[in-house]
Amino acid sequence: MSFIRSLRRVVRRTDRRTVDLSHPARSPLGSAVVNCVVYLEGVRQTGNCLADEAIRRVRKTGDGFVWIGLHEPGPEELVGVAELFGLHPLAVQDATHTHHRPKVVRYDDVLFTVLKTVRYIEHKELTATSEVVDTGEIMAFVGPDFVVTVRRGRHGSLGPLREALEAAPEQLAKGPSAVLHAIAEHVVDDYLAVTDAMEVDVDAVESAVFTEHARHGDAGRIYQLKRELMELKRAVAPLERPLQALATKPSPSIAPDIQPYFRDVADHLSRTTDQVTAFDALLDSILQAHLAQVTVAQNEDMRKITAWAAIIAVPTMVCGVYGMNFDHMPELKWRYGFPLVLGLISAACVFIHRAFRRNGWI
């Protein structure tokens, strides 16, 4: 419990008031608590109560469970939760920090889950600096008689999910693992929604690259979309194996009749992973096609420059010859010499120009 002791020292340094953290009734869960509800046979019990009172109420009767929701908790709130529910210090340490890989870890009879939440950011037009995907985190501690959810980020609220679950008490009556399934399903459904929205951006970039007036700035848009897609991939790909384990391997934290529901979530996640992989490969192809177009355009420009340089070389050569100051040069004293030279230069330039146009250089 060294991590818990270190967190205590942090709390005491930041708060001059003496707080007895060993007493659950005075654990400083603070304003980070969004909701604290007792469920009995899937039905929400009336009345608001503190976390310590709720868990004592559940354990006294041996029925139901407590669901506590936290948003952006600080170290002091997590210390209180850890001591109240007996959470493992390593899991609490993970919940204190952000930017973790999605994972599912079991500590004795408590299942600790980290899920990445995503949100699609609407934009009129994709640019080289557009933010497309915003990410957050939901961490869940699932025990025999409690669920503690920790949410970090500006989105991913679980309020609508809680209301939907409360409207289906027969599902909620299956225990804390039903809440974990609902959270996982909610997160994966958001993955699907974001992936479908990003498909529009991928199609727009593809159409822009293959139009006749493709812009040289399209490479920046493609790279930006690939970076945002990578952000989504970091949220989706690592979750496949943990979800498959929840769906197939027996666990004391997961009710047997909940496991088939996790299989459905795992199937949806596989679909999302396939889409993300396909988009990534398509963007690679689009980028290669764009670079090939740029190369072809540069070659065409070079051919045009070369053709015009060859045309200009004719008058340059003739005028250079007649610009030499020699007394004895042919036709210097002839009256029609100058018009004849201009005519020959014009005829040569027209001939060369038509030859280059016929070959597609101009």
BALOBA-1460 file (C-alpha; in Angstrom, 3 decimals):
// residues 362
<rec num="1" residu="m" x="0.000" y="0.000" z="0.000"/>
<rec num="2" residu="s" x="2.986" y="2.309" z="-0.503"/>
<rec num="3" residu="f" x="1.225" y="4.139" z="-3.323"/>
<rec num="4" residu="i" x="-1.774" y="4.891" z="-1.108"/>
<rec num="5" residu="r" x="0.553" y="6.206" z="1.592"/>
<rec num="6" residu="s" x="2.299" y="8.466" z="-0.918"/>
<rec num="7" residu="l" x="-1.082" y="9.798" z="-2.079"/>
<rec num="8" residu="r" x="-1.962" y="10.532" z="1.534"/>
<rec num="9" residu="r" x="1.153" y="12.667" z="1.837"/>
<rec num="10" residu="v" x="0.162" y="14.561" z="-1.320"/>
<rec num="11" residu="v" x="-3.298" y="15.244" z="0.084"/>
<rec num="12" residu="r" x="-1.943" y="16.423" z="3.445"/>
<rec num="13" residu="r" x="0.518" y="18.765" z="1.725"/>
<rec num="14" residu="t" x="-2.212" y="20.304" z="-0.430"/>
<rec num="15" residu="d" x="-4.850" y="20.585" z="2.295"/>
<rec num="16" residu="r" x="-3.988" y="22.034" z="5.723"/>
<rec num="17" residu="r" x="-7.052" y="20.502" z="7.300"/>
<rec num="18" residu="t" x="-6.449" y="17.195" z="9.049"/>
<rec num="19" residu="v" x="-8.433" y="14.456" z="7.316"/>
<rec num="20" residu="d" x="-8.662" y="10.953" z="8.733"/>
<rec num="21" residu="l" x="-8.517" y="8.875" z="5.548"/>
<rec num="22" residu="s" x="-8.705" y="5.614" z="7.429"/>
<rec num="23" residu="h" x="-12.320" y="6.313" z="8.343"/>
<rec num="24" residu="p" x="-14.626" y="5.658" z="5.382"/>
<rec num="25" residu="a" x="-17.291" y="8.041" z="6.562"/>
<rec num="26" residu="r" x="-14.841" y="10.902" z="6.265"/>
<rec num="27" residu="s" x="-13.136" y="9.876" z="3.012"/>
<rec num="28" residu="p" x="-12.927" y="13.009" z="0.822"/>
<rec num="29" residu="l" x="-14.672" y="11.838" z="-2.345"/>
<rec num="30" residu="g" x="-15.511" y="15.489" z="-2.886"/>
<rec num="31" residu="s" x="-17.057" y="17.133" z="-5.913"/>
<rec num="32" residu="a" x="-15.625" y="14.538" z="-8.308"/>
<rec num="33" residu="v" x="-18.618" y="12.286" z="-7.527"/>
<rec num="34" residu="v" x="-21.131" y="12.662" z="-10.354"/>
<rec num="35" residu="n" x="-23.540" y="10.055" z="-9.033"/>
<rec num="36" residu="c" x="-23.747" y="7.462" z="-6.273"/>
<rec num="37" residu="v" x="-26.655" y="5.031" z="-6.571"/>
<rec num="38" residu="v" x="-27.655" y="1.727" z="-4.976"/>
<rec num="39" residu="y" x="-29.340" y="-0.835" z="-7.235"/>
<rec num="40" residu="l" x="-31.378" y="-3.686" z="-5.824"/>
<rec num="41" residu="e" x="-32.623" y="-6.328" z="-8.266"/>
<rec num="42" residu="g" x="-31.927" y="-3.872" z="-11.067"/>
<rec num="43" residu="v" x="-34.049" y="-1.106" z="-9.575"/>
<rec num="44" residu="r" x="-32.578" y="2.205" z="-8.503"/>
<rec num="45" residu="q" x="-33.151" y="2.818" z="-4.816"/>
<rec num="46" residu="t" x="-34.548" y="6.180" z="-3.886"/>
<rec num="47" residu="g" x="-32.672" y="8.714" z="-1.843"/>
<rec num="48" residu="n" x="-29.169" y="10.111" z="-2.119"/>
<rec num="49" residu="c" x="-26.476" y="8.688" z="0.109"/>
<rec num="50" residu="l" x="-22.745" y="8.949" z="0.558"/>
<rec num="51" residu="a" x="-20.488" y="6.291" z="-0.900"/>
<rec num="52" residu="d" x="-19.564" y="4.749" z="2.443"/>
<rec num="53" residu="e" x="-23.221" y="4.604" z="3.482"/>
<rec num="54" residu="a" x="-24.190" y="3.028" z="0.153"/>
<rec num="55" residu="i" x="-21.619" y="0.234" z="0.282"/>
<rec num="56" residu="r" x="-22.430" y="-0.507" z="3.925"/>
<rec num="57" residu="r" x="-26.094" y="-0.715" z="3.012"/>
<rec num="58" residu="v" x="-25.409" y="-3.183" z="0.210"/>
<rec num="59" residu="r" x="-23.042" y="-5.374" z="2.215"/>
<rec num="60" residu="k" x="-25.358" y="-5.430" z="5.191"/>
<rec num="61" residu="t" x="-28.185" y="-6.959" z="3.136"/>
<rec num="62" residu="g" x="-25.933" y="-8.936" z="0.764"/>
<rec num="63" residu="d" x="-28.054" y="-7.870" z="-2.216"/>
<rec num="64" residu="g" x="-27.586" y="-5.342" z="-5.021"/>
<rec num="65" residu="f" x="-24.579" y="-3.191" z="-5.823"/>
<rec num="66" residu="v" x="-23.360" y="0.386" z="-5.760"/>
<rec num="67" residu="w" x="-22.456" y="2.402" z="-8.846"/>
<rec num="68" residu="i" x="-20.309" y="5.452" z="-8.184"/>
<rec num="69" residu="g" x="-19.396" y="7.762" z="-11.065"/>
<rec num="70" residu="l" x="-16.379" y="10.081" z="-10.819"/>
<rec num="71" residu="h" x="-15.325" y="12.779" z="-13.271"/>
<rec num="72" residu="e" x="-11.745" y="14.084" z="-13.308"/>
<rec num="73" residu="p" x="-11.010" y="12.976" z="-9.713"/>
<rec num="74" residu="g" x="-7.867" y="14.190" z="-7.972"/>
<rec num="75" residu="p" x="-5.503" y="12.085" z="-5.853"/>
<rec num="76" residu="e" x="-7.468" y="12.789" z="-2.669"/>
<rec num="77" residu="e" x="-10.732" y="11.461" z="-4.146"/>
<rec num="78" residu="l" x="-8.997" y="8.325" z="-5.410"/>
<rec num="79" residu="v" x="-7.445" y="7.717" z="-2.003"/>
<rec num="80" residu="g" x="-10.901" y="7.698" z="-0.454"/>
<rec num="81" residu="v" x="-12.280" y="5.360" z="-3.126"/>
<rec num="82" residu="a" x="-9.301" y="3.017" z="-2.848"/>
<rec num="83" residu="e" x="-9.649" y="2.607" z="0.896"/>
<rec num="84" residu="l" x="-13.425" y="2.393" z="0.795"/>
<rec num="85" residu="f" x="-13.507" y="-0.450" z="-1.736"/>
<rec num="86" residu="g" x="-10.103" y="-2.035" z="-1.139"/>
<rec num="87" residu="l" x="-8.756" y="-1.329" z="-4.623"/>
<rec num="88" residu="h" x="-5.309" y="-2.483" z="-5.667"/>
<rec num="89" residu="p" x="-2.648" y="0.288" z="-5.516"/>
<rec num="90" residu="l" x="-1.491" y="-0.400" z="-9.092"/>
<rec num="91" residu="a" x="-5.013" y="0.040" z="-10.419"/>
<rec num="92" residu="v" x="-5.433" y="3.263" z="-8.434"/>
<rec num="93" residu="q" x="-2.114" y="4.508" z="-9.791"/>
<rec num="94" residu="d" x="-3.339" y="3.904" z="-13.351"/>
<rec num="95" residu="a" x="-6.575" y="5.732" z="-12.588"/>
<rec num="96" residu="t" x="-4.611" y="8.721" z="-11.297"/>
<rec num="97" residu="h" x="-2.898" y="9.274" z="-14.633"/>
<rec num="98" residu="t" x="-4.217" y="9.517" z="-18.171"/>
<rec num="99" residu="h" x="-3.111" y="8.374" z="-21.640"/>
<rec num="100" residu="h" x="-3.111" y="4.644" z="-20.916"/>
<rec num="101" residu="r" x="-3.555" y="1.907" z="-23.464"/>
<rec num="102" residu="p" x="-6.962" y="0.201" z="-23.348"/>
<rec num="103" residu="k" x="-6.715" y="-2.870" z="-21.156"/>
<rec num="104" residu="v" x="-8.521" y="-5.212" z="-18.799"/>
<rec num="105" residu="v" x="-6.656" y="-6.367" z="-15.663"/>
<rec num="106" residu="r" x="-7.935" y="-8.488" z="-12.793"/>
<rec num="107" residu="y" x="-6.768" y="-7.803" z="-9.229"/>
<rec num="108" residu="d" x="-8.164" y="-10.557" z="-7.005"/>
<rec num="109" residu="d" x="-11.948" y="-10.171" z="-7.288"/>
<rec num="110" residu="v" x="-11.837" y="-6.683" z="-8.856"/>
<rec num="111" residu="l" x="-11.694" y="-6.129" z="-12.601"/>
<rec num="112" residu="f" x="-9.961" y="-2.931" z="-13.701"/>
<rec num="113" residu="t" x="-10.778" y="-1.743" z="-17.229"/>
<rec num="114" residu="v" x="-9.393" y="1.164" z="-19.233"/>
<rec num="115" residu="l" x="-11.352" y="2.247" z="-22.316"/>
<rec num="116" residu="k" x="-10.552" y="5.077" z="-24.711"/>
<rec num="117" residu="t" x="-13.516" y="7.265" z="-25.608"/>
<rec num="118" residu="v" x="-13.604" y="9.078" z="-28.946"/>
<rec num="119" residu="r" x="-15.622" y="11.918" z="-30.423"/>
<rec num="120" residu="y" x="-15.791" y="13.159" z="-34.010"/>
<rec num="121" residu="i" x="-15.142" y="16.895" z="-34.331"/>
<rec num="122" residu="e" x="-17.313" y="18.483" z="-36.978"/>
<rec num="123" residu="h" x="-15.582" y="20.712" z="-39.543"/>
<rec num="124" residu="k" x="-16.642" y="22.390" z="-42.777"/>
<rec num="125" residu="e" x="-13.527" y="21.377" z="-44.688"/>
<rec num="126" residu="l" x="-10.590" y="19.182" z="-43.823"/>
<rec num="127" residu="t" x="-7.346" y="21.153" z="-43.706"/>
<rec num="128" residu="a" x="-3.741" y="20.335" z="-42.838"/>
<rec num="129" residu="t" x="-4.438" y="21.401" z="-39.227"/>
<rec num="130" residu="s" x="-7.996" y="20.120" z="-38.703"/>
<rec num="131" residu="e" x="-8.654" y="18.126" z="-35.527"/>
<rec num="132" residu="v" x="-10.916" y="15.241" z="-36.419"/>
<rec num="133" residu="v" x="-10.861" y="12.904" z="-33.401"/>
<rec num="134" residu="d" x="-10.976" y="13.925" z="-29.742"/>
<rec num="135" residu="t" x="-10.139" y="11.230" z="-27.189"/>
<rec num="136" residu="g" x="-10.809" y="10.714" z="-23.503"/>
<rec num="137" residu="e" x="-10.809" y="7.822" z="-21.046"/>
<rec num="138" residu="i" x="-13.231" y="5.801" z="-18.988"/>
<rec num="139" residu="m" x="-11.797" y="3.575" z="-16.273"/>
<rec num="140" residu="a" x="-13.990" y="1.125" z="-14.408"/>
<rec num="141" residu="f" x="-13.413" y="-0.829" z="-11.199"/>
<rec num="142" residu="v" x="-15.849" y="-3.754" z="-11.142"/>
<rec num="143" residu="g" x="-16.172" y="-5.731" z="-7.936"/>
<rec num="144" residu="p" x="-18.708" y="-8.223" z="-6.565"/>
<rec num="145" residu="d" x="-20.970" y="-5.492" z="-5.209"/>
<rec num="146" residu="f" x="-19.752" y="-2.229" z="-6.693"/>
<rec num="147" residu="v" x="-18.865" y="-0.392" z="-9.874"/>
<rec num="148" residu="v" x="-16.645" y="2.686" z="-9.767"/>
<rec num="149" residu="t" x="-16.289" y="4.567" z="-13.043"/>
<rec num="150" residu="v" x="-13.662" y="7.257" z="-13.541"/>
<rec num="151" residu="r" x="-14.160" y="9.493" z="-16.581"/>
<rec num="152" residu="r" x="-11.540" y="11.835" z="-17.971"/>
<rec num="153" residu="g" x="-12.085" y="14.130" z="-20.927"/>
<rec num="154" residu="r" x="-14.650" y="16.572" z="-22.258"/>
<rec num="155" residu="h" x="-17.009" y="13.937" z="-23.620"/>
<rec num="156" residu="g" x="-18.182" y="10.384" z="-22.967"/>
<rec num="157" residu="s" x="-20.793" y="11.211" z="-20.348"/>
<rec num="158" residu="l" x="-22.374" y="8.089" z="-18.834"/>
<rec num="159" residu="g" x="-25.591" y="9.836" z="-17.774"/>
<rec num="160" residu="p" x="-27.644" y="8.698" z="-20.810"/>
<rec num="161" residu="l" x="-26.196" y="5.200" z="-20.451"/>
<rec num="162" residu="r" x="-27.243" y="5.033" z="-16.800"/>
<rec num="163" residu="e" x="-30.774" y="6.105" z="-17.727"/>
<rec num="164" residu="a" x="-30.956" y="3.479" z="-20.481"/>
<rec num="165" residu="l" x="-29.840" y="0.764" z="-18.072"/>
<rec num="166" residu="e" x="-32.322" y="1.853" z="-15.443"/>
<rec num="167" residu="a" x="-35.047" y="1.509" z="-18.079"/>
<rec num="168" residu="a" x="-34.072" y="-2.185" z="-18.416"/>
<rec num="169" residu="p" x="-33.939" y="-3.453" z="-14.803"/>
<rec num="170" residu="e" x="-33.842" y="-7.093" z="-15.896"/>
<rec num="171" residu="q" x="-30.435" y="-6.437" z="-17.478"/>
<rec num="172" residu="l" x="-29.193" y="-4.314" z="-14.591"/>
<rec num="173" residu="a" x="-30.233" y="-7.061" z="-12.160"/>
<rec num="174" residu="k" x="-27.420" y="-9.236" z="-13.543"/>
<rec num="175" residu="g" x="-24.964" y="-7.263" z="-11.486"/>
<rec num="176" residu="p" x="-21.907" y="-5.040" z="-11.938"/>
<rec num="177" residu="s" x="-20.717" y="-6.956" z="-14.996"/>
<rec num="178" residu="a" x="-23.874" y="-5.784" z="-16.815"/>
<rec num="179" residu="v" x="-22.741" y="-2.199" z="-16.225"/>
<rec num="180" residu="l" x="-19.279" y="-3.006" z="-17.586"/>
<rec num="181" residu="h" x="-20.834" y="-4.536" z="-20.691"/>
<rec num="182" residu="a" x="-23.043" y="-1.491" z="-21.215"/>
<rec num="183" residu="i" x="-20.047" y="0.844" z="-20.903"/>
<rec num="184" residu="a" x="-17.990" y="-1.229" z="-23.353"/>
<rec num="185" residu="e" x="-20.886" y="-1.340" z="-25.804"/>
<rec num="186" residu="h" x="-21.390" y="2.422" z="-25.476"/>
<rec num="187" residu="v" x="-17.695" y="3.106" z="-26.165"/>
<rec num="188" residu="v" x="-17.502" y="0.714" z="-29.133"/>
<rec num="189" residu="d" x="-20.684" y="2.178" z="-30.649"/>
<rec num="190" residu="d" x="-18.969" y="5.564" z="-30.523"/>
<rec num="191" residu="y" x="-16.029" y="3.994" z="-32.390"/>
<rec num="192" residu="l" x="-18.402" y="2.914" z="-35.143"/>
<rec num="193" residu="a" x="-19.996" y="6.371" z="-35.330"/>
<rec num="194" residu="v" x="-16.623" y="8.110" z="-35.557"/>
<rec num="195" residu="t" x="-15.408" y="5.633" z="-38.183"/>
<rec num="196" residu="d" x="-18.498" y="6.221" z="-40.315"/>
<rec num="197" residu="a" x="-18.002" y="9.988" z="-40.021"/>
<rec num="198" residu="m" x="-14.328" y="9.722" z="-40.976"/>
<rec num="199" residu="e" x="-15.309" y="7.771" z="-44.084"/>
<rec num="200" residu="v" x="-16.778" y="11.009" z="-45.442"/>
<rec num="201" residu="d" x="-13.433" y="12.753" z="-44.946"/>
<rec num="202" residu="v" x="-11.542" y="9.911" z="-46.612"/>
<rec num="203" residu="d" x="-13.914" y="10.019" z="-49.604"/>
<rec num="204" residu="a" x="-13.526" y="13.806" z="-49.834"/>
<rec num="205" residu="v" x="-9.736" y="13.574" z="-49.857"/>
<rec num="206" residu="e" x="-9.834" y="10.801" z="-52.444"/>
<rec num="207" residu="s" x="-12.125" y="12.820" z="-54.717"/>
<rec num="208" residu="a" x="-9.958" y="15.925" z="-54.342"/>
<rec num="209" residu="v" x="-6.773" y="14.071" z="-55.246"/>
<rec num="210" residu="f" x="-8.200" y="12.528" z="-58.408"/>
<rec num="211" residu="t" x="-9.839" y="15.676" z="-59.771"/>
<rec num="212" residu="e" x="-8.273" y="17.534" z="-62.675"/>
<rec num="213" residu="h" x="-7.405" y="20.482" z="-60.445"/>
<rec num="214" residu="a" x="-5.731" y="18.624" z="-57.594"/>
<rec num="215" residu="r" x="-4.006" y="20.939" z="-55.146"/>
<rec num="216" residu="h" x="-0.406" y="20.613" z="-54.047"/>
<rec num="217" residu="g" x="-1.619" y="21.124" z="-50.455"/>
<rec num="218" residu="d" x="-3.552" y="17.841" z="-50.543"/>
<rec num="219" residu="a" x="-0.527" y="16.032" z="-49.078"/>
<rec num="220" residu="g" x="-0.915" y="17.983" z="-45.829"/>
<rec num="221" residu="r" x="-4.596" y="17.072" z="-45.613"/>
<rec num="222" residu="i" x="-3.812" y="13.404" z="-46.186"/>
<rec num="223" residu="y" x="-1.097" y="13.379" z="-43.512"/>
<rec num="224" residu="q" x="-3.413" y="15.118" z="-41.046"/>
<rec num="225" residu="l" x="-6.176" y="12.597" z="-41.674"/>
<rec num="226" residu="k" x="-3.685" y="9.750" z="-41.234"/>
<rec num="227" residu="r" x="-2.587" y="11.216" z="-37.887"/>
<rec num="228" residu="e" x="-6.181" y="11.481" z="-36.697"/>
<rec num="229" residu="l" x="-6.852" y="7.954" z="-37.919"/>
<rec num="230" residu="m" x="-3.832" y="6.780" z="-35.941"/>
<rec num="231" residu="e" x="-5.376" y="8.363" z="-32.834"/>
<rec num="232" residu="l" x="-8.506" y="6.303" z="-33.418"/>
<rec num="233" residu="k" x="-6.422" y="3.201" z="-34.088"/>
<rec num="234" residu="r" x="-4.652" y="3.574" z="-30.719"/>
<rec num="235" residu="a" x="-8.049" y="3.477" z="-29.036"/>
<rec num="236" residu="v" x="-9.463" y="0.558" z="-31.021"/>
<rec num="237" residu="a" x="-6.687" y="-1.937" z="-31.745"/>
<rec num="238" residu="p" x="-5.433" y="-2.684" z="-28.187"/>
<rec num="239" residu="l" x="-8.980" y="-3.422" z="-26.995"/>
<rec num="240" residu="e" x="-9.543" y="-6.444" z="-29.234"/>
<rec num="241" residu="r" x="-7.720" y="-9.033" z="-27.136"/>
<rec num="242" residu="p" x="-9.160" y="-7.922" z="-23.739"/>
<rec num="243" residu="l" x="-12.708" y="-7.974" z="-25.127"/>
<rec num="244" residu="q" x="-12.169" y="-11.416" z="-26.615"/>
<rec num="245" residu="a" x="-10.947" y="-12.592" z="-23.202"/>
<rec num="246" residu="l" x="-14.037" y="-11.178" z="-21.483"/>
<rec num="247" residu="a" x="-16.226" y="-12.898" z="-24.060"/>
<rec num="248" residu="t" x="-14.590" y="-16.331" z="-23.937"/>
<rec num="249" residu="k" x="-12.658" y="-16.884" z="-20.703"/>
<rec num="250" residu="p" x="-14.536" y="-17.516" z="-17.440"/>
<rec num="251" residu="s" x="-13.999" y="-14.793" z="-14.853"/>
<rec num="252" residu="p" x="-15.381" y="-14.426" z="-11.326"/>
<rec num="253" residu="s" x="-16.034" y="-10.751" z="-12.086"/>
<rec num="254" residu="i" x="-18.205" y="-11.482" z="-15.148"/>
<rec num="255" residu="a" x="-21.569" y="-13.208" z="-14.801"/>
<rec num="256" residu="p" x="-21.839" y="-16.228" z="-17.154"/>
<rec num="257" residu="d" x="-25.012" y="-14.912" z="-18.784"/>
<rec num="258" residu="i" x="-23.241" y="-11.593" z="-19.569"/>
<rec num="259" residu="q" x="-20.419" y="-13.175" z="-21.576"/>
<rec num="260" residu="p" x="-22.489" y="-13.625" z="-24.772"/>
<rec num="261" residu="y" x="-23.127" y="-9.864" z="-24.749"/>
<rec num="262" residu="f" x="-19.386" y="-9.233" z="-24.714"/>
<rec num="263" residu="r" x="-19.082" y="-11.411" z="-27.831"/>
<rec num="264" residu="d" x="-21.433" y="-9.033" z="-29.630"/>
<rec num="265" residu="v" x="-19.342" y="-6.038" z="-28.520"/>
<rec num="266" residu="a" x="-16.176" y="-7.825" z="-29.675"/>
<rec num="267" residu="d" x="-17.764" y="-8.380" z="-33.109"/>
<rec num="268" residu="h" x="-18.571" y="-4.667" z="-33.406"/>
<rec num="269" residu="l" x="-15.020" y="-3.826" z="-32.398"/>
<rec num="270" residu="s" x="-13.651" y="-6.186" z="-35.055"/>
<rec num="271" residu="r" x="-15.747" y="-4.384" z="-37.648"/>
<rec num="272" residu="t" x="-14.334" y="-1.053" z="-36.487"/>
<rec num="273" residu="t" x="-10.775" y="-2.403" z="-36.593"/>
<rec num="274" residu="d" x="-11.291" y="-3.662" z="-40.143"/>
<rec num="275" residu="q" x="-12.624" y="-0.256" z="-41.209"/>
<rec num="276" residu="v" x="-9.736" y="1.613" z="-39.612"/>
<rec num="277" residu="t" x="-7.215" y="-0.736" z="-41.234"/>
<rec num="278" residu="a" x="-8.911" y="-0.328" z="-44.619"/>
<rec num="279" residu="f" x="-8.941" y="3.468" z="-44.288"/>
<rec num="280" residu="d" x="-5.273" y="3.479" z="-43.359"/>
<rec num="281" residu="a" x="-4.368" y="1.387" z="-46.407"/>
<rec num="282" residu="l" x="-6.576" y="3.542" z="-48.637"/>
<rec num="283" residu="l" x="-4.936" y="6.734" z="-47.388"/>
<rec num="284" residu="d" x="-1.522" y="5.216" z="-48.118"/>
<rec num="285" residu="s" x="-2.673" y="4.531" z="-51.674"/>
<rec num="286" residu="i" x="-4.147" y="8.026" z="-52.014"/>
<rec num="287" residu="l" x="-0.909" y="9.570" z="-50.774"/>
<rec num="288" residu="q" x="1.157" y="7.523" z="-53.234"/>
<rec num="289" residu="a" x="-1.204" y="8.513" z="-56.045"/>
<rec num="290" residu="h" x="-0.942" y="12.174" z="-55.053"/>
<rec num="291" residu="l" x="2.854" y="12.039" z="-54.989"/>
<rec num="292" residu="a" x="2.812" y="10.344" z="-58.405"/>
<rec num="293" residu="q" x="0.548" y="13.123" z="-59.714"/>
<rec num="294" residu="v" x="2.920" y="15.756" z="-58.363"/>
<rec num="295" residu="t" x="5.840" y="13.998" z="-60.071"/>
<rec num="296" residu="v" x="3.963" y="13.832" z="-63.378"/>
<rec num="297" residu="a" x="3.008" y="17.506" z="-63.103"/>
<rec num="298" residu="q" x="6.628" y="18.441" z="-62.442"/>
<rec num="299" residu="n" x="7.742" y="16.421" z="-65.468"/>
<rec num="300" residu="e" x="5.158" y="18.189" z="-67.631"/>
<rec num="301" residu="d" x="6.392" y="21.561" z="-66.399"/>
<rec num="302" residu="m" x="9.964" y="20.600" z="-67.184"/>
<rec num="303" residu="r" x="8.999" y="19.527" z="-70.704"/>
<rec num="304" residu="k" x="7.244" y="22.840" z="-71.312"/>
<rec num="305" residu="i" x="10.237" y="24.777" z="-70.042"/>
<rec num="306" residu="t" x="12.559" y="22.700" z="-72.236"/>
<rec num="307" residu="a" x="10.346" y="23.208" z="-75.304"/>
<rec num="308" residu="w" x="10.198" y="26.983" z="-74.883"/>
<rec num="309" residu="a" x="13.926" y="27.098" z="-74.246"/>
<rec num="310" residu="a" x="14.507" y="25.249" z="-77.555"/>
<rec num="311" residu="i" x="12.263" y="27.718" z="-79.405"/>
<rec num="312" residu="i" x="14.029" y="30.717" z="-77.909"/>
<rec num="313" residu="a" x="17.407" y="29.193" z="-78.763"/>
<rec num="314" residu="v" x="16.824" y="29.747" z="-82.521"/>
<rec num="315" residu="p" x="16.584" y="33.569" z="-82.476"/>
<rec num="316" residu="t" x="19.228" y="33.689" z="-79.777"/>
<rec num="317" residu="m" x="21.663" y="31.788" z="-81.991"/>
<rec num="318" residu="v" x="20.957" y="33.793" z="-85.166"/>
<rec num="319" residu="c" x="21.018" y="37.137" z="-83.413"/>
<rec num="320" residu="g" x="24.186" y="36.104" z="-81.628"/>
<rec num="321" residu="v" x="25.886" y="35.340" z="-84.923"/>
<rec num="322" residu="y" x="24.849" y="38.603" z="-86.565"/>
<rec num="323" residu="g" x="25.736" y="40.511" z="-83.452"/>
<rec num="324" residu="m" x="29.407" y="39.831" z="-84.026"/>
<rec num="325" residu="n" x="31.172" y="42.955" z="-85.309"/>
<rec num="326" residu="f" x="32.974" y="41.634" z="-88.394"/>
<rec num="327" residu="d" x="33.291" y="43.660" z="-91.561"/>
<rec num="328" residu="h" x="33.019" y="40.748" z="-93.961"/>
<rec num="329" residu="m" x="29.793" y="38.832" z="-93.207"/>
<rec num="330" residu="p" x="27.343" y="37.530" z="-95.828"/>
<rec num="331" residu="e" x="24.399" y="39.741" z="-96.716"/>
<rec num="332" residu="l" x="25.416" y="42.602" z="-94.407"/>
<rec num="333" residu="k" x="25.036" y="45.165" z="-97.192"/>
<rec num="334" residu="w" x="21.978" y="43.514" z="-98.805"/>
<rec num="335" residu="r" x="18.799" y="45.591" z="-98.607"/>
<rec num="336" residu="y" x="16.520" y="42.658" z="-97.847"/>
<rec num="337" residu="g" x="18.876" y="40.814" z="-95.495"/>
<rec num="338" residu="f" x="17.223" y="41.915" z="-92.248"/>
<rec num="339" residu="p" x="13.637" y="40.988" z="-93.276"/>
<rec num="340" residu="l" x="14.927" y="37.685" z="-94.612"/>
<rec num="341" residu="v" x="16.642" y="36.817" z="-91.332"/>
<rec num="342" residu="l" x="13.528" y="37.743" z="-89.342"/>
<rec num="343" residu="g" x="11.419" y="35.581" z="-91.616"/>
<rec num="344" residu="l" x="13.775" y="32.614" z="-91.266"/>
<rec num="345" residu="i" x="13.772" y="32.987" z="-87.465"/>
<rec num="346" residu="s" x="9.960" y="33.144" z="-87.359"/>
<rec num="347" residu="a" x="9.587" y="30.159" z="-89.669"/>
<rec num="348" residu="a" x="12.037" y="28.085" z="-87.605"/>
<rec num="349" residu="c" x="10.289" y="29.008" z="-84.339"/>
<rec num="350" residu="v" x="6.849" y="28.153" z="-85.756"/>
<rec num="351" residu="f" x="8.127" y="24.818" z="-87.065"/>
<rec num="352" residu="i" x="9.695" y="23.859" z="-83.739"/>
<rec num="353" residu="h" x="6.600" y="25.014" z="-81.824"/>
<rec num="354" residu="r" x="4.299" y="22.861" z="-83.996"/>
<rec num="355" residu="a" x="6.599" y="19.886" z="-83.551"/>
<rec num="356" residu="f" x="6.537" y="20.212" z="-79.762"/>
<rec num="357" residu="r" x="2.730" y="20.631" z="-79.727"/>
<rec num="358" residu="r" x="2.334" y="17.551" z="-81.874"/>
<rec num="359" residu="n" x="4.378" y="15.548" z="-79.370"/>
<rec num="360" residu="g" x="2.456" y="16.930" z="-76.376"/>
<rec num="361" residu="w" x="5.315" y="18.935" z="-74.880"/>
<rec num="362" residu="i" x="3.427" y="22.215" z="-75.050"/>
